[in-house]
Amino acid sequence: MKKLAQITALIISLTLTGCSMAPITVVNVTHGKIIKEYVTTKKQSSGIATLGGAALGGYLGSKVGGGSGKKVATVLGAIGGGVIGNAATSKTVRQYAYIFKMKTGPERSWNARGERYLVGQKVVIEQLSNGRDRVSIIR
């Protein structure tokens, strides 16, 4: 029993050691101005709703007719149910990308995560040690 407790403690300590994270620091700071905005839209839907709709449609279709007509109704019900399930849960997501004219250096692009900025706004771009950029508007 004592050996099991020691092994468990060793596993837990090794697991928690892997969880330590180095602090994220600012590596570089530059100033610029937004000169162009790109907006893309993308449809997102739930695969579970599509599968659920197909299963329900196939089940309901199997209750119609007999013989080869029953098979056709099952297939058509599954296809129709999948299309309806997909349409019922799909949504359009907008993504924003910006081009910055930097005070020094080349132009840069940046993909915003839901934030929306205006062309002409002045920004500060902080390059972080984790490889990401943090953009702030100068007010």
VOPAGU-2260 file (C-alpha; in pm, 1 decimal, decimal comma):
REM VOPAGU-2260
SITE   aa  ch    i         X         Y         Z
SITE  MET   A    0       0,0       0,0       0,0
SITE  LYS   A    1     284,0     234,9      85,8
SITE  LYS   A    2     449,4     161,2    -251,1
SITE  LEU   A    3     125,3     250,8    -434,3
SITE  ALA   A    4     105,9     584,4    -250,7
SITE  GLN   A    5     467,3     665,0    -344,9
SITE  ILE   A    6     407,3     580,4    -712,4
SITE  THR   A    7      89,0     790,4    -715,4
SITE  ALA   A    8     270,5    1086,5    -558,7
SITE  LEU   A    9     550,4    1054,4    -815,4
SITE  ILE   A   10     304,4    1049,8   -1107,3
SITE  ILE   A   11     115,9    1352,6    -973,6
SITE  SER   A   12     436,6    1552,9    -919,7
SITE  LEU   A   13     562,5    1471,8   -1270,3
SITE  THR   A   14     225,6    1569,2   -1418,2
SITE  LEU   A   15     214,9    1901,2   -1232,8
SITE  THR   A   16     573,5    1982,3   -1330,8
SITE  GLY   A   17     467,1    1977,6   -1695,2
SITE  CYS   A   18     198,7    2237,9   -1619,3
SITE  SER   A   19     437,9    2516,3   -1526,5
SITE  MET   A   20     434,6    2798,7   -1780,4
SITE  ALA   A   21     691,9    3063,5   -1853,3
SITE  PRO   A   22     555,4    3418,4   -1825,3
SITE  ILE   A   23     456,8    3588,6   -2150,1
SITE  THR   A   24     661,5    3902,4   -2206,5
SITE  VAL   A   25     663,1    4181,5   -2464,8
SITE  VAL   A   26     949,9    4131,6   -2710,4
SITE  ASN   A   27     903,4    4434,0   -2936,7
SITE  VAL   A   28     673,9    4737,6   -2961,1
SITE  THR   A   29     594,9    4917,0   -3287,7
SITE  HIS   A   30     351,2    5190,5   -3388,4
SITE  GLY   A   31     142,1    5205,6   -3702,7
SITE  LYS   A   32    -185,9    5293,4   -3866,1
SITE  ILE   A   33    -458,6    5071,9   -4009,9
SITE  ILE   A   34    -468,8    5124,8   -4386,0
SITE  LYS   A   35    -693,0    4839,7   -4502,7
SITE  GLU   A   36    -957,0    4603,9   -4365,5
SITE  TYR   A   37   -1059,0    4265,0   -4506,7
SITE  VAL   A   38   -1380,6    4097,3   -4396,6
SITE  THR   A   39   -1441,5    3732,1   -4471,5
SITE  THR   A   40   -1750,2    3533,6   -4389,0
SITE  LYS   A   41   -1757,9    3164,6   -4319,5
SITE  LYS   A   42   -2047,4    2928,2   -4256,4
SITE  GLN   A   43   -2018,4    2709,1   -3949,3
SITE  SER   A   44   -2256,2    2429,2   -3869,2
SITE  SER   A   45   -2287,5    2149,2   -3620,2
SITE  GLY   A   46   -2202,1    1802,9   -3748,5
SITE  ILE   A   47   -2406,8    1651,3   -3467,5
SITE  ALA   A   48   -2722,0    1830,8   -3583,9
SITE  THR   A   49   -2661,0    1709,6   -3940,4
SITE  LEU   A   50   -2616,8    1350,0   -3824,9
SITE  GLY   A   51   -2912,9    1372,4   -3590,4
SITE  GLY   A   52   -3133,1    1515,2   -3865,3
SITE  ALA   A   53   -3020,2    1241,2   -4104,2
SITE  ALA   A   54   -3092,9     969,6   -3848,6
SITE  LEU   A   55   -3437,0    1109,3   -3766,9
SITE  GLY   A   56   -3518,7    1162,9   -4135,1
SITE  GLY   A   57   -3409,1     808,6   -4219,2
SITE  TYR   A   58   -3618,6     669,0   -3936,5
SITE  LEU   A   59   -3928,5     862,5   -4041,5
SITE  GLY   A   60   -3868,9     773,2   -4406,8
SITE  SER   A   61   -3853,0     404,4   -4315,6
SITE  LYS   A   62   -4208,5     427,2   -4179,6
SITE  VAL   A   63   -4343,5     522,7   -4524,5
SITE  GLY   A   64   -4439,4     279,4   -4799,9
SITE  GLY   A   65   -4326,1     -77,4   -4850,9
SITE  GLY   A   66   -4079,3    -281,0   -5057,1
SITE  SER   A   67   -3833,8     -83,5   -5270,2
SITE  GLY   A   68   -4038,8     233,0   -5211,0
SITE  LYS   A   69   -3962,0     203,5   -4841,5
SITE  LYS   A   70   -3586,4     196,3   -4916,5
SITE  VAL   A   71   -3614,5     504,9   -5137,2
SITE  ALA   A   72   -3817,8     686,0   -4871,1
SITE  THR   A   73   -3556,1     596,1   -4606,6
SITE  VAL   A   74   -3269,5     733,1   -4818,0
SITE  LEU   A   75   -3459,2    1049,2   -4913,4
SITE  GLY   A   76   -3564,6    1100,5   -4551,1
SITE  ALA   A   77   -3202,9    1067,6   -4434,6
SITE  ILE   A   78   -3079,0    1315,3   -4696,0
SITE  GLY   A   79   -3359,5    1563,7   -4625,6
SITE  GLY   A   80   -3315,6    1532,5   -4248,7
SITE  GLY   A   81   -2941,3    1593,3   -4278,1
SITE  VAL   A   82   -2994,5    1902,8   -4492,1
SITE  ILE   A   83   -3256,0    2040,5   -4251,3
SITE  GLY   A   84   -3041,0    1964,5   -3944,6
SITE  ASN   A   85   -2742,7    2138,9   -4103,8
SITE  ALA   A   86   -2945,6    2444,1   -4208,1
SITE  ALA   A   87   -3109,2    2475,5   -3866,2
SITE  THR   A   88   -2777,6    2507,6   -3683,3
SITE  SER   A   89   -2554,1    2685,5   -3934,9
SITE  LYS   A   90   -2441,3    3038,6   -3864,3
SITE  THR   A   91   -2230,5    3292,7   -4047,7
SITE  VAL   A   92   -1911,8    3401,7   -3873,6
SITE  ARG   A   93   -1725,2    3717,0   -3974,4
SITE  GLN   A   94   -1349,4    3731,8   -3949,6
SITE  TYR   A   95   -1149,3    4053,5   -3973,9
SITE  ALA   A   96    -796,6    4101,3   -4105,9
SITE  TYR   A   97    -609,2    4429,9   -4113,3
SITE  ILE   A   98    -307,6    4575,6   -4291,3
SITE  PHE   A   99     -95,6    4817,9   -4089,7
SITE  LYS   A  100     144,3    5080,4   -4224,5
SITE  MET   A  101     423,1    5083,3   -3971,0
SITE  LYS   A  102     620,9    5395,1   -3875,0
SITE  THR   A  103     935,1    5194,1   -3942,2
SITE  GLY   A  104     963,1    4876,0   -4142,4
SITE  PRO   A  105     729,9    4702,0   -4386,5
SITE  GLU   A  106     351,1    4680,3   -4381,0
SITE  ARG   A  107     211,4    4407,0   -4158,4
SITE  SER   A  108    -107,3    4207,3   -4155,0
SITE  TRP   A  109    -300,9    4087,9   -3852,7
SITE  ASN   A  110    -604,6    3865,2   -3806,4
SITE  ALA   A  111    -834,2    4000,2   -3536,9
SITE  ARG   A  112   -1016,9    3762,0   -3308,2
SITE  GLY   A  113   -1363,5    3911,1   -3315,1
SITE  GLU   A  114   -1245,8    4267,4   -3253,4
SITE  ARG   A  115   -1329,7    4528,3   -3512,2
SITE  TYR   A  116   -1116,2    4834,6   -3579,9
SITE  LEU   A  117   -1150,8    5128,2   -3817,3
SITE  VAL   A  118    -929,0    5214,7   -4111,8
SITE  GLY   A  119    -719,0    5519,3   -4016,7
SITE  GLN   A  120    -690,1    5433,1   -3646,7
SITE  LYS   A  121    -342,1    5451,0   -3496,5
SITE  VAL   A  122    -225,8    5137,3   -3318,7
SITE  VAL   A  123      47,2    4998,4   -3098,6
SITE  ILE   A  124     152,8    4642,7   -3182,9
SITE  GLU   A  125     326,2    4444,3   -2911,2
SITE  GLN   A  126     503,9    4128,6   -3024,2
SITE  LEU   A  127     480,8    3875,4   -2743,2
SITE  SER   A  128     722,1    3600,3   -2645,1
SITE  ASN   A  129     461,2    3334,2   -2727,8
SITE  GLY   A  130     464,9    3437,6   -3096,5
SITE  ARG   A  131     137,3    3630,2   -3088,5
SITE  ASP   A  132      73,8    4000,2   -3138,3
SITE  ARG   A  133    -131,3    4225,6   -2912,1
SITE  VAL   A  134    -285,7    4525,5   -3089,1
SITE  SER   A  135    -412,6    4831,1   -2900,1
SITE  ILE   A  136    -574,4    5144,7   -3033,8
SITE  ILE   A  137    -401,4    5474,4   -2951,3
SITE  ARG   A  138    -671,4    5707,4   -2822,0
